[in-house]
Amino acid sequence: MPADDSTNPELIEFLSQFVSEHKLGLFKKIVRERTRHLTVVLEDLFKSQNASACLRNCDCFGIQDVYIVENRYEFSINDDVALGGAQWLTLHRFHDGDQNTAACIDFLRGAGYRVLATSPRGEGTNLADVDMEPKTALLFGTELEGLSETAMQMADGFVRVPQFGFTESYNISVAVALCLYELIGKLRRSPIDWRLSEDDMVEVHAAWVKQVVGEKLRPLERRFYEEQAEGEMGR
């Protein structure tokens, strides 16, 4: 099996035989609504219910990439809360080093993102005033403590979610939903080319097909390549 053949169109066409026409139709429709212009970073979330609700929000708002930073806590998904949303996202996990937050932010900057930290403090740009022209990554921190000092120091700017009560901050999944509602709305109303590139659409579609095929993926891939090899030998 080729080392990197994940988007081979012949392979994906073969695997698509094992996905319902209804699901394939949804893939074709929904992939055109996905974006990588705006992305979300979740730093050290330790409650699976909150983490899962955040992923569900990202899927609902058409965010394709979610970056997960695990410094002190392992990120876990509660399927009853996520309702399958996580399987349609591209999750990038940073958990192997001593400076996972810095590694994630450096990676995002290298990919052309402006990194904005969400903060309940007084400073920062109101959501309604955020310029959506640059590719943007939104940082969200732990349920109790918010973002780490590293995230706050490395951020390119701050975003303030309006609130008018006594409570210091929103639940993390609510904060994610409020931010995405405002910023995705601005993005979709703008002339910005926010949709996935054609290559990215092919990549995401292929990942979704493989996700649905599930446990049958490896046996079916072997079958595909064996049939290809037999066809080559028969020529």
C-alpha beads as a LAMMPS data file, in Angstrom:
LAMMPS data file: protein, C-alpha beads

235 atoms
234 bonds

1 atom types
1 bond types

-500.0 500.0 xlo xhi
-500.0 500.0 ylo yhi
-500.0 500.0 zlo zhi

Masses

1 110.0

Atoms # bond

1 1 1 0.000 0.000 0.000
2 1 1 1.467 3.430 -0.905
3 1 1 2.747 5.398 2.086
4 1 1 0.704 8.508 1.314
5 1 1 -2.232 7.751 -0.938
6 1 1 -4.972 9.180 1.249
7 1 1 -6.750 11.155 -1.477
8 1 1 -6.229 8.759 -4.397
9 1 1 -9.410 9.455 -6.414
10 1 1 -9.698 5.843 -7.585
11 1 1 -9.421 4.579 -4.011
12 1 1 -12.014 7.069 -2.752
13 1 1 -14.364 6.135 -5.606
14 1 1 -13.956 2.471 -4.670
15 1 1 -14.604 3.146 -0.972
16 1 1 -17.611 5.318 -1.824
17 1 1 -19.436 2.181 -2.956
18 1 1 -19.741 1.343 0.731
19 1 1 -21.264 4.721 1.688
20 1 1 -24.950 5.479 1.162
21 1 1 -25.993 7.841 -1.620
22 1 1 -27.684 10.010 0.994
23 1 1 -24.449 10.388 2.956
24 1 1 -22.396 11.080 -0.172
25 1 1 -24.893 13.784 -1.111
26 1 1 -24.478 15.383 2.304
27 1 1 -20.682 15.287 1.943
28 1 1 -20.867 17.102 -1.402
29 1 1 -23.144 19.780 0.054
30 1 1 -21.522 20.293 3.442
31 1 1 -17.884 20.325 2.305
32 1 1 -18.673 23.516 0.362
33 1 1 -19.773 25.172 3.618
34 1 1 -16.574 24.352 5.537
35 1 1 -13.868 26.882 6.300
36 1 1 -10.248 26.963 7.372
37 1 1 -10.159 30.759 7.312
38 1 1 -11.315 30.707 10.937
39 1 1 -10.171 28.020 13.336
40 1 1 -10.415 27.230 17.055
41 1 1 -7.774 26.340 19.641
42 1 1 -8.837 24.631 22.887
43 1 1 -6.183 24.782 25.597
44 1 1 -6.260 22.322 28.509
45 1 1 -9.981 21.615 28.660
46 1 1 -10.476 18.884 31.251
47 1 1 -14.246 18.351 31.333
48 1 1 -15.291 15.986 28.568
49 1 1 -18.802 17.451 28.441
50 1 1 -17.451 20.941 27.739
51 1 1 -14.808 19.715 25.312
52 1 1 -17.389 17.721 23.383
53 1 1 -19.872 20.593 23.274
54 1 1 -17.134 22.825 21.834
55 1 1 -16.472 20.310 19.051
56 1 1 -20.183 20.047 18.351
57 1 1 -20.357 23.838 18.026
58 1 1 -17.408 23.873 15.623
59 1 1 -19.046 21.294 13.394
60 1 1 -22.363 23.142 13.411
61 1 1 -20.722 26.427 12.398
62 1 1 -18.657 24.857 9.607
63 1 1 -15.235 25.059 11.249
64 1 1 -13.069 22.275 9.821
65 1 1 -9.905 22.430 11.957
66 1 1 -9.736 22.373 15.744
67 1 1 -6.393 22.556 17.524
68 1 1 -6.231 20.807 20.893
69 1 1 -3.510 21.694 23.383
70 1 1 -2.913 19.263 26.246
71 1 1 -0.442 20.515 28.836
72 1 1 -1.855 19.372 32.182
73 1 1 -5.061 17.651 31.122
74 1 1 -5.958 15.053 28.541
75 1 1 -8.683 16.073 26.115
76 1 1 -11.493 13.513 26.086
77 1 1 -14.687 13.336 24.058
78 1 1 -18.127 12.417 25.382
79 1 1 -19.987 10.970 22.393
80 1 1 -23.377 11.619 24.004
81 1 1 -22.604 15.339 24.038
82 1 1 -20.631 15.646 20.793
83 1 1 -23.395 13.764 18.921
84 1 1 -20.891 12.592 16.327
85 1 1 -19.658 16.089 15.511
86 1 1 -16.026 15.282 16.251
87 1 1 -15.771 12.680 13.494
88 1 1 -16.285 15.327 10.794
89 1 1 -13.589 17.659 12.128
90 1 1 -9.855 17.650 11.490
91 1 1 -8.356 17.531 14.996
92 1 1 -4.754 18.616 15.534
93 1 1 -3.389 17.584 18.936
94 1 1 -0.363 19.141 20.614
95 1 1 0.571 17.022 23.616
96 1 1 4.035 15.556 23.094
97 1 1 6.281 18.354 24.352
98 1 1 6.946 20.614 27.308
99 1 1 5.681 23.732 25.519
100 1 1 2.575 22.551 23.718
101 1 1 0.843 25.927 23.723
102 1 1 3.863 27.646 22.176
103 1 1 4.261 24.828 19.645
104 1 1 0.631 25.153 18.579
105 1 1 0.783 28.935 18.214
106 1 1 4.049 28.732 16.282
107 1 1 2.468 26.155 13.962
108 1 1 -0.551 28.365 13.365
109 1 1 1.588 31.410 12.651
110 1 1 3.604 29.344 10.191
111 1 1 0.319 28.479 8.468
112 1 1 -0.525 32.171 8.119
113 1 1 -2.923 32.604 11.031
114 1 1 -3.370 35.631 13.257
115 1 1 -3.840 34.307 16.795
116 1 1 -6.465 35.988 18.981
117 1 1 -6.968 35.114 22.628
118 1 1 -10.468 35.247 24.074
119 1 1 -10.514 36.883 27.464
120 1 1 -13.141 37.903 30.014
121 1 1 -10.925 40.798 31.046
122 1 1 -11.584 44.386 30.019
123 1 1 -9.020 44.609 27.218
124 1 1 -9.594 43.404 23.724
125 1 1 -11.604 44.040 20.590
126 1 1 -15.341 43.513 20.719
127 1 1 -16.476 40.538 18.669
128 1 1 -18.505 42.766 16.373
129 1 1 -15.375 44.793 15.542
130 1 1 -12.985 41.941 14.696
131 1 1 -11.519 42.270 11.192
132 1 1 -12.060 38.944 9.438
133 1 1 -9.770 39.590 6.468
134 1 1 -6.758 37.775 8.009
135 1 1 -6.939 34.035 8.632
136 1 1 -7.763 33.849 12.326
137 1 1 -7.281 31.339 15.128
138 1 1 -9.348 31.861 18.291
139 1 1 -7.806 30.635 21.560
140 1 1 -10.040 29.377 24.385
141 1 1 -8.722 28.326 27.782
142 1 1 -9.597 26.089 30.696
143 1 1 -12.981 26.173 32.379
144 1 1 -11.642 27.538 35.658
145 1 1 -8.521 29.536 34.865
146 1 1 -8.879 30.669 31.277
147 1 1 -5.869 30.795 28.995
148 1 1 -2.321 30.215 30.182
149 1 1 0.169 33.056 30.498
150 1 1 2.012 31.624 27.497
151 1 1 -1.113 31.895 25.351
152 1 1 -1.830 35.418 26.572
153 1 1 1.724 36.589 25.963
154 1 1 2.052 35.012 22.524
155 1 1 -1.352 36.098 21.199
156 1 1 -1.452 38.739 18.479
157 1 1 -4.476 40.348 20.110
158 1 1 -7.480 39.838 22.348
159 1 1 -11.178 39.363 21.745
160 1 1 -13.756 40.367 24.330
161 1 1 -17.125 38.630 24.483
162 1 1 -19.724 41.178 25.661
163 1 1 -21.361 40.405 29.003
164 1 1 -23.397 42.539 31.362
165 1 1 -23.964 40.496 34.521
166 1 1 -22.122 39.667 37.742
167 1 1 -20.678 36.335 36.574
168 1 1 -17.088 36.681 35.384
169 1 1 -17.297 34.481 32.304
170 1 1 -19.460 32.236 30.147
171 1 1 -19.277 28.466 30.123
172 1 1 -16.520 27.570 27.651
173 1 1 -18.848 25.923 25.131
174 1 1 -21.172 28.937 25.283
175 1 1 -18.220 31.265 24.702
176 1 1 -17.175 29.227 21.660
177 1 1 -20.714 29.290 20.286
178 1 1 -21.091 33.057 20.781
179 1 1 -17.762 33.806 19.115
180 1 1 -18.412 31.530 16.173
181 1 1 -21.947 32.827 15.684
182 1 1 -20.666 36.387 15.397
183 1 1 -17.497 35.759 13.393
184 1 1 -18.818 33.111 11.013
185 1 1 -21.726 35.417 10.282
186 1 1 -19.332 38.272 9.471
187 1 1 -17.209 35.979 7.337
188 1 1 -20.095 34.600 5.302
189 1 1 -21.497 38.090 4.674
190 1 1 -18.112 39.351 3.493
191 1 1 -16.461 39.110 0.047
192 1 1 -13.618 37.070 1.607
193 1 1 -12.930 33.713 -0.060
194 1 1 -13.505 31.732 3.133
195 1 1 -14.346 28.331 1.660
196 1 1 -11.937 25.413 1.459
197 1 1 -9.670 25.218 -1.558
198 1 1 -10.469 22.517 -4.099
199 1 1 -7.556 20.431 -2.807
200 1 1 -8.789 20.815 0.767
201 1 1 -12.293 19.786 -0.279
202 1 1 -10.871 16.612 -1.823
203 1 1 -8.877 15.906 1.355
204 1 1 -11.839 16.467 3.679
205 1 1 -14.241 14.482 1.483
206 1 1 -11.797 11.561 1.436
207 1 1 -11.462 11.668 5.243
208 1 1 -15.259 11.638 5.632
209 1 1 -15.647 8.652 3.313
210 1 1 -13.029 6.737 5.309
211 1 1 -14.705 7.733 8.570
212 1 1 -18.008 6.230 7.442
213 1 1 -16.358 3.057 6.128
214 1 1 -14.921 2.669 9.642
215 1 1 -13.555 -0.726 10.672
216 1 1 -13.805 -2.035 7.108
217 1 1 -11.318 0.563 5.863
218 1 1 -8.070 -1.445 6.085
219 1 1 -9.489 -4.658 4.553
220 1 1 -11.113 -2.655 1.757
221 1 1 -7.910 -0.726 1.061
222 1 1 -5.992 -4.023 0.818
223 1 1 -8.642 -5.379 -1.535
224 1 1 -8.423 -2.259 -3.717
225 1 1 -4.644 -2.435 -4.076
226 1 1 -4.660 -6.184 -4.649
227 1 1 -7.222 -5.755 -7.432
228 1 1 -5.117 -2.946 -8.896
229 1 1 -2.001 -5.149 -8.834
230 1 1 -3.862 -8.037 -10.465
231 1 1 -5.111 -5.683 -13.162
232 1 1 -1.580 -4.462 -13.853
233 1 1 -0.317 -8.046 -14.120
234 1 1 -3.126 -8.961 -16.519
235 1 1 -2.193 -6.283 -19.019

Bonds

1 1 1 2
2 1 2 3
3 1 3 4
4 1 4 5
5 1 5 6
6 1 6 7
7 1 7 8
8 1 8 9
9 1 9 10
10 1 10 11
11 1 11 12
12 1 12 13
13 1 13 14
14 1 14 15
15 1 15 16
16 1 16 17
17 1 17 18
18 1 18 19
19 1 19 20
20 1 20 21
21 1 21 22
22 1 22 23
23 1 23 24
24 1 24 25
25 1 25 26
26 1 26 27
27 1 27 28
28 1 28 29
29 1 29 30
30 1 30 31
31 1 31 32
32 1 32 33
33 1 33 34
34 1 34 35
35 1 35 36
36 1 36 37
37 1 37 38
38 1 38 39
39 1 39 40
40 1 40 41
41 1 41 42
42 1 42 43
43 1 43 44
44 1 44 45
45 1 45 46
46 1 46 47
47 1 47 48
48 1 48 49
49 1 49 50
50 1 50 51
51 1 51 52
52 1 52 53
53 1 53 54
54 1 54 55
55 1 55 56
56 1 56 57
57 1 57 58
58 1 58 59
59 1 59 60
60 1 60 61
61 1 61 62
62 1 62 63
63 1 63 64
64 1 64 65
65 1 65 66
66 1 66 67
67 1 67 68
68 1 68 69
69 1 69 70
70 1 70 71
71 1 71 72
72 1 72 73
73 1 73 74
74 1 74 75
75 1 75 76
76 1 76 77
77 1 77 78
78 1 78 79
79 1 79 80
80 1 80 81
81 1 81 82
82 1 82 83
83 1 83 84
84 1 84 85
85 1 85 86
86 1 86 87
87 1 87 88
88 1 88 89
89 1 89 90
90 1 90 91
91 1 91 92
92 1 92 93
93 1 93 94
94 1 94 95
95 1 95 96
96 1 96 97
97 1 97 98
98 1 98 99
99 1 99 100
100 1 100 101
101 1 101 102
102 1 102 103
103 1 103 104
104 1 104 105
105 1 105 106
106 1 106 107
107 1 107 108
108 1 108 109
109 1 109 110
110 1 110 111
111 1 111 112
112 1 112 113
113 1 113 114
114 1 114 115
115 1 115 116
116 1 116 117
117 1 117 118
118 1 118 119
119 1 119 120
120 1 120 121
121 1 121 122
122 1 122 123
123 1 123 124
124 1 124 125
125 1 125 126
126 1 126 127
127 1 127 128
128 1 128 129
129 1 129 130
130 1 130 131
131 1 131 132
132 1 132 133
133 1 133 134
134 1 134 135
135 1 135 136
136 1 136 137
137 1 137 138
138 1 138 139
139 1 139 140
140 1 140 141
141 1 141 142
142 1 142 143
143 1 143 144
144 1 144 145
145 1 145 146
146 1 146 147
147 1 147 148
148 1 148 149
149 1 149 150
150 1 150 151
151 1 151 152
152 1 152 153
153 1 153 154
154 1 154 155
155 1 155 156
156 1 156 157
157 1 157 158
158 1 158 159
159 1 159 160
160 1 160 161
161 1 161 162
162 1 162 163
163 1 163 164
164 1 164 165
165 1 165 166
166 1 166 167
167 1 167 168
168 1 168 169
169 1 169 170
170 1 170 171
171 1 171 172
172 1 172 173
173 1 173 174
174 1 174 175
175 1 175 176
176 1 176 177
177 1 177 178
178 1 178 179
179 1 179 180
180 1 180 181
181 1 181 182
182 1 182 183
183 1 183 184
184 1 184 185
185 1 185 186
186 1 186 187
187 1 187 188
188 1 188 189
189 1 189 190
190 1 190 191
191 1 191 192
192 1 192 193
193 1 193 194
194 1 194 195
195 1 195 196
196 1 196 197
197 1 197 198
198 1 198 199
199 1 199 200
200 1 200 201
201 1 201 202
202 1 202 203
203 1 203 204
204 1 204 205
205 1 205 206
206 1 206 207
207 1 207 208
208 1 208 209
209 1 209 210
210 1 210 211
211 1 211 212
212 1 212 213
213 1 213 214
214 1 214 215
215 1 215 216
216 1 216 217
217 1 217 218
218 1 218 219
219 1 219 220
220 1 220 221
221 1 221 222
222 1 222 223
223 1 223 224
224 1 224 225
225 1 225 226
226 1 226 227
227 1 227 228
228 1 228 229
229 1 229 230
230 1 230 231
231 1 231 232
232 1 232 233
233 1 233 234
234 1 234 235
